[in-house]
Amino acid sequence: MPPQKPSPTVIKISGSLLDEASAPTGLWPGVQALHEDAPVVLVHGGGTQMTALADRLGHTPERVQGRRITTDLDLKIAQWAMRGSLNTTLVSEAQQHDLTAVGISGADAALVQVSKRPAWDVNGKTVDFGWVGDIEHVDPSLLNGLLDRSLVPVVAPLGIDDGGQVYNVNADTVARALAEALAAEQLLYVTEAGAVRRDAGNPESRLNACTPATARQGIADGWIDGGMRVKVETALDALDGPVGEVHICGPDDLLSRSRATEIVRRS
């Protein structure tokens, strides 16, 4: 029998982190070391870059409960900022660290298949989020082909529906869906905070582990909110499937995880 291929690692990098000049210093050596042992897939956000580009265009994105409404212009901005500038920059940086990367989006080869997010009722008002997609299915054949050639896919969080319409998709959700489809051994959310904290401004309040009970309490008390809430919730969802382990960590902790938070399923 041929030797079993190692399970891949999926790494999601926050777009806000990629604005930090020092981020690649710690990030890429860690990615390179992980890639020596197993295939690696990178997924990146880009909300910060989208907002910056919108500002340059004189456009103010509308948000409801912290969620961006994606108009026709916002979708173009997402494509320009994430699939264009940011995705290409990451591919270039990977090359500088002896990693052969390929930039793609979830729309390529219908990798991430979505449907339009239904309207929400928010405080009695119907809110249409525009071109925001909810994931229906992942076809990992494109990723598997790239990984079989020892390439590093760098995935921008866009999706596509049955009619060919492109959508903006939450990057944390894309990372979880790809990790599940690939039966990834590890799913790593790389953030500025580097961990889940009881006090966002105090690194000493870091949690070594976050259980469902802890997550519920943190959400109720308000110290797990915004983007961190999405990460924790998608991490717990991933552990319900074939994903082996999930950590929320900083760019310098891809290997040791000594300052990371492990998301665990025990109550």
C-alpha positions as CSV (number, residue, x, y, z in Angstrom):
1,M,0.0,0.0,0.0
2,P,1.2,3.5,-0.7
3,P,2.1,5.6,2.4
4,Q,-0.8,7.7,3.7
5,K,-0.6,11.4,2.9
6,P,-0.3,13.6,5.9
7,S,-3.4,15.7,6.7
8,P,-3.1,19.3,5.8
9,T,-3.0,22.3,8.0
10,V,-5.3,25.2,7.3
11,I,-4.1,28.6,8.4
12,K,-6.4,31.6,8.4
13,I,-4.6,35.0,8.6
14,S,-6.6,38.1,9.7
15,G,-6.5,41.0,7.3
16,S,-5.8,43.4,10.1
17,L,-2.7,41.5,11.0
18,L,-1.4,41.8,7.5
19,D,-1.3,45.6,7.9
20,E,1.4,45.2,10.5
21,A,4.9,45.6,9.1
22,S,6.3,43.0,11.4
23,A,3.7,40.3,10.8
24,P,5.6,38.5,8.0
25,T,8.7,38.2,10.2
26,G,7.1,35.7,12.5
27,L,4.5,34.4,10.1
28,W,6.4,33.0,7.2
29,P,9.1,31.0,9.0
30,G,6.2,29.3,10.9
31,V,4.3,28.5,7.7
32,Q,7.5,27.2,6.1
33,A,8.3,24.9,9.0
34,L,4.7,23.5,9.0
35,H,4.9,23.0,5.3
36,E,8.0,20.8,5.7
37,D,5.8,18.3,7.6
38,A,2.4,18.5,5.9
39,P,0.6,20.4,3.2
40,V,-0.5,23.9,4.1
41,V,-3.5,26.0,2.9
42,L,-3.6,29.7,3.7
43,V,-6.9,31.6,3.9
44,H,-6.8,35.4,4.4
45,G,-9.2,38.1,5.4
46,G,-9.1,41.6,4.1
47,G,-11.7,43.8,5.8
48,T,-9.1,46.4,6.8
49,Q,-7.8,46.6,3.2
50,M,-11.3,46.8,1.9
51,T,-12.1,49.7,4.2
52,A,-8.9,51.5,3.2
53,L,-9.7,51.2,-0.5
54,A,-13.3,52.3,0.1
55,D,-12.0,55.4,1.9
56,R,-9.8,56.2,-1.1
57,L,-12.8,55.9,-3.4
58,G,-14.9,58.2,-1.1
59,H,-17.2,55.3,-0.1
60,T,-18.4,54.5,3.4
61,P,-19.5,50.9,3.7
62,E,-22.7,50.3,5.6
63,R,-22.7,48.0,8.6
64,V,-25.4,46.4,10.6
65,Q,-24.5,44.8,14.0
66,G,-20.8,45.0,12.8
67,R,-21.5,43.1,9.6
68,R,-20.7,44.7,6.3
69,I,-23.4,45.1,3.7
70,T,-21.9,44.2,0.3
71,T,-23.3,46.5,-2.4
72,D,-22.3,46.2,-6.1
73,L,-19.4,48.6,-5.3
74,D,-18.4,46.8,-2.1
75,L,-18.2,43.5,-4.0
76,K,-15.9,45.2,-6.6
77,I,-13.8,46.5,-3.7
78,A,-13.6,43.0,-2.2
79,Q,-12.4,41.6,-5.4
80,W,-9.8,44.4,-6.0
81,A,-8.5,44.4,-2.4
82,M,-8.5,40.7,-1.6
83,R,-8.3,38.7,-4.8
84,G,-6.1,41.4,-6.3
85,S,-3.7,43.3,-4.2
86,L,-3.6,41.3,-0.9
87,N,-3.7,37.9,-2.4
88,T,-0.8,38.7,-4.8
89,T,1.2,40.3,-2.0
90,L,0.9,37.1,0.1
91,V,2.0,34.9,-2.9
92,S,5.0,37.2,-3.4
93,E,6.0,37.0,0.3
94,A,5.6,33.2,0.3
95,Q,8.0,33.0,-2.6
96,Q,10.5,35.1,-0.6
97,H,10.5,32.3,2.0
98,D,11.0,29.4,-0.4
99,L,7.3,28.5,-0.6
100,T,5.8,28.1,-4.0
101,A,2.3,29.6,-3.6
102,V,-0.7,29.9,-5.9
103,G,-3.3,32.6,-5.4
104,I,-6.9,31.6,-5.8
105,S,-10.3,32.6,-4.5
106,G,-13.2,30.4,-3.5
107,A,-14.8,31.3,-6.8
108,D,-12.1,29.4,-8.8
109,A,-13.3,26.0,-10.0
110,A,-16.4,26.6,-7.8
111,L,-14.2,25.8,-4.7
112,V,-16.6,27.5,-2.3
113,Q,-20.2,27.2,-3.5
114,V,-22.6,29.6,-1.8
115,S,-26.1,31.0,-1.8
116,K,-27.2,34.6,-1.1
117,R,-27.6,35.3,2.6
118,P,-31.3,35.7,3.4
119,A,-32.5,39.0,4.7
120,W,-32.4,39.4,8.5
121,D,-34.8,41.0,10.8
122,V,-32.8,43.4,12.9
123,N,-34.9,45.3,15.6
124,G,-38.0,45.0,13.4
125,K,-36.2,46.2,10.2
126,T,-35.5,43.9,7.3
127,V,-31.9,44.0,6.3
128,D,-30.6,42.8,3.0
129,F,-26.8,42.2,3.2
130,G,-26.4,42.3,-0.5
131,W,-23.7,40.1,-2.2
132,V,-22.8,38.2,1.0
133,G,-22.7,34.4,0.6
134,D,-23.5,31.6,3.0
135,I,-21.5,28.5,2.2
136,E,-23.5,25.5,0.8
137,H,-20.7,23.2,-0.3
138,V,-16.9,23.0,-0.8
139,D,-15.4,21.1,-3.8
140,P,-11.8,20.5,-2.6
141,S,-10.6,19.0,-5.9
142,L,-8.7,22.1,-6.9
143,L,-7.0,22.3,-3.5
144,N,-6.1,18.6,-3.6
145,G,-4.5,19.0,-7.0
146,L,-2.4,21.9,-5.8
147,L,-1.4,20.2,-2.6
148,D,-0.4,17.0,-4.5
149,R,2.2,19.2,-6.3
150,S,3.5,20.6,-2.9
151,L,2.1,24.0,-3.7
152,V,0.7,26.4,-1.1
153,P,-2.8,27.6,-2.0
154,V,-3.5,31.2,-0.8
155,V,-7.3,31.6,-0.8
156,A,-9.2,34.8,-0.9
157,P,-12.7,34.5,0.8
158,L,-15.0,34.8,-2.2
159,G,-17.6,32.3,-3.2
160,I,-19.8,31.6,-6.3
161,D,-23.3,30.4,-6.7
162,D,-24.9,28.1,-9.3
163,G,-25.5,31.0,-11.7
164,G,-21.9,32.2,-11.6
165,Q,-22.5,35.2,-9.3
166,V,-19.6,36.0,-7.0
167,Y,-20.1,36.8,-3.3
168,N,-18.2,38.1,-0.4
169,V,-17.8,35.4,2.3
170,N,-16.6,35.6,5.9
171,A,-13.0,34.4,5.9
172,D,-13.2,32.6,9.2
173,T,-16.1,30.6,7.8
174,V,-14.2,29.8,4.6
175,A,-11.2,28.5,6.6
176,R,-13.5,26.2,8.7
177,A,-15.3,24.9,5.6
178,L,-12.0,24.2,3.8
179,A,-10.5,22.5,6.9
180,E,-13.6,20.3,7.1
181,A,-13.5,19.4,3.4
182,L,-9.8,18.5,3.6
183,A,-10.2,16.7,7.0
184,A,-7.4,18.9,8.2
185,E,-5.3,17.8,11.2
186,Q,-5.0,21.5,12.3
187,L,-7.0,24.7,11.8
188,L,-5.1,27.8,13.0
189,Y,-6.6,31.2,13.3
190,V,-3.8,33.7,13.3
191,T,-4.8,37.0,14.9
192,E,-3.3,40.2,16.4
193,A,-4.4,39.3,19.9
194,G,-2.8,35.9,19.5
195,A,-5.3,34.2,21.8
196,V,-8.7,34.5,23.4
197,R,-8.5,37.0,26.3
198,R,-10.9,37.8,29.2
199,D,-9.6,41.4,28.9
200,A,-8.8,42.4,25.3
201,G,-6.1,44.8,26.5
202,N,-4.4,42.5,28.9
203,P,-2.2,39.7,27.5
204,E,-2.1,38.1,30.9
205,S,-5.8,37.3,30.7
206,R,-5.2,34.8,27.9
207,L,-7.0,31.5,28.1
208,N,-5.0,28.3,27.6
209,A,-8.2,26.6,26.4
210,C,-11.7,27.6,25.5
211,T,-14.5,25.1,26.0
212,P,-18.2,25.5,24.8
213,A,-19.1,26.5,28.3
214,T,-16.4,29.1,28.4
215,A,-17.4,30.4,25.0
216,R,-21.1,30.8,26.1
217,Q,-20.0,32.6,29.2
218,G,-17.6,34.9,27.3
219,I,-20.3,35.8,24.7
220,A,-22.9,36.4,27.4
221,D,-20.5,38.6,29.4
222,G,-19.3,40.5,26.3
223,W,-15.6,39.7,26.4
224,I,-15.9,37.3,23.4
225,D,-17.4,39.5,20.7
226,G,-16.9,40.8,17.2
227,G,-14.4,38.9,15.1
228,M,-13.2,36.8,18.0
229,R,-16.8,35.5,18.6
230,V,-16.9,34.4,14.9
231,K,-13.6,32.6,15.3
232,V,-14.6,30.8,18.5
233,E,-17.9,29.7,17.1
234,T,-16.5,28.5,13.8
235,A,-13.7,26.7,15.7
236,L,-16.2,24.8,17.8
237,D,-18.2,23.9,14.7
238,A,-15.0,22.6,13.0
239,L,-14.4,20.3,15.9
240,D,-17.8,18.7,15.4
241,G,-16.5,17.4,12.1
242,P,-13.2,15.8,11.0
243,V,-10.8,18.6,12.0
244,G,-8.3,17.4,14.5
245,E,-7.5,20.5,16.6
246,V,-8.0,24.2,16.5
247,H,-5.9,27.0,17.9
248,I,-6.2,30.8,18.0
249,C,-2.7,32.1,18.0
250,G,-0.3,34.9,16.9
251,P,2.1,34.8,14.0
252,D,5.0,33.9,16.2
253,D,3.1,30.9,17.7
254,L,2.4,28.8,14.7
255,L,4.7,26.1,16.0
256,S,5.0,26.3,19.8
257,R,1.4,27.5,20.6
258,S,2.8,28.4,24.1
259,R,0.8,31.7,24.0
260,A,-2.2,30.4,22.0
261,T,-5.7,29.3,23.0
262,E,-6.7,25.8,22.1
263,I,-10.4,25.4,21.3
264,V,-11.6,22.2,22.8
265,R,-14.9,20.3,22.7
266,R,-15.0,19.1,26.3
267,S,-17.6,21.0,28.5
